[in-house]
């Protein structure tokens, strides 16, 4: 019988072998060793089973904890996604929704289940997309990021939404679809629309007020010019000059405010054309020489380093900047001189860099105030405005006009020792041999008669009175039409060399009248020059007159010299010379 002290496996193996080795002393140690090995293995196995059982319990607990945390995280994410304050969406590359959060149903009124799997095209209408973008431009596979705004009516209420999306790719860099958001921007859009309406109302208000102020101002400056041209008593001269100066000063203030508003609203654009720099400087010299002479000052215009004549740039803005700087110097200089210098700093790639300087011997500006003078409505100190007048806009406008052209206005000054304002600016050099400018007609001290037949469209009786007085002095043949209908009636019956067209007239306005004239079957009559006369200050006036094929415009109140030059440039004698 097998010894019960041996391991069960050892007993089974001895029994199967049919060997009688239990009583044989020579096998005793061997059997003992095998028995110990089996028993050791059992012990190790029980230890491993215990460890595995313990590990299994720990893994089970950890797994349950992970499941709980996962479910909690999913719940939190779902709550965040559903309460994020906007639509979160995912689409495939064809634009079919693969995921939408609950905000979709709230905003669109369409259940999420009814939208998932369908294309965004089904829910977007082209006319509702801000800017009328085509569907092909939205969710293009070539675009990494997409952004657009659209409107949507829900229960009769107009809502605005902003869509932002991003192209998503897999680990191999292959595009798989889009992920993005749809945010309600109704309040923001409504505010923007209200601001646009407010800006439009502001523009209309400025335009109307400008017209209402300029119309009587036209009468004041016009009558002052006429009285100065006519015989008057010697002791009336100073009063008439003061009247003219006051009218021109008021007009300058109005223009400054309107220009400032245009610059702030970003509506001021560059208009680059060929012009003669030499003639520009001559005109500036002619204009300011009289003003400086009356004040007992010396005025010099200096050209250095072979300044080119014909250049391409915005002459009107350059004129405004230089006139602002010279007027500023004239205002603050009581003794000495004012110099305008222009220097050629070099030519590169058919472009010339010029530096303009306005140097005066005036009151100067302290170092502490030199930065603030370029701010809007700011002057060197509180006493400056009281003593010298002005709005404090001239330098601010000049600086902004230069910034618009990639330049800047600088100042060097010392209190009591004058000032130097300067700027560097780059212009293209014109390839034209000469630049024709209607303004180049030289003015004579005494106006010569002008051989021209003018049709004047003007409904304001005071403006008519002033124009008649000037025309009679200049020998101009003219006809007055008080409204657009009368203009068209006279236009059909008679031939005119020029039409001066007021834009704001009863019955048919100036724009409509010009449009009808340009469509006339008689091509010669249809091409008659039309110059708009307007007291309005709308920023799009130039563009609008070009749109209606007018030849130009002149603001009211007008400068008699400029009106005379204009009439002479369209006169029969001048046109014969041109031929």
Secondary structure, DSSP 8 states (H G I E B T S, - for coil): ---TTS-HHHHHHHHHHT---SS-GGGHHHHHHHHHHHHHHHHHHHHHHHHHHHHHHHHHHHHHHHHHHHHHHHHHHHHHHHTSSSEEEEEETTSBEEEE-THHHHHHSS-HHHHTTSBGGGT--GGGBTT---GGGTT-TT-SEEEEEEEEEETTEEEEEEEEEEEEE-TTS-EEEEEEEEEE-HHHHHHHHHHHHHHHHHHHHHHHHHHHHHHHHHHHHHHHHHHHHS---GGGHHHHHHHHHHHHHHHHHHHHHHHHHHHHHT------EEEEHHHHHHHHHHHHHHHHHHTT-EEEEEEES---SEEEE-HHHHHHHHHHHHHHHHHH--SSEEEEEEEEEEEETTEEEEEEEEEE-SS---GGGTTGGGSTT--SSHHHHHHH---S-HHHHHHHHHHHTT---EEEE-TTS-EEEEEEEEEEE---S----GGGS---SS------EEEEE---HHHHHHHHHHHHHHT-EEEEESSHHHHHHHHHHS--SEEEEESS-SSS-HHHHHHHHHT-SSHHHHT-EEEEEE----TTHHHHHHHTT-SEEEESS--HHHHHHHHHHTSHHHHHHH-
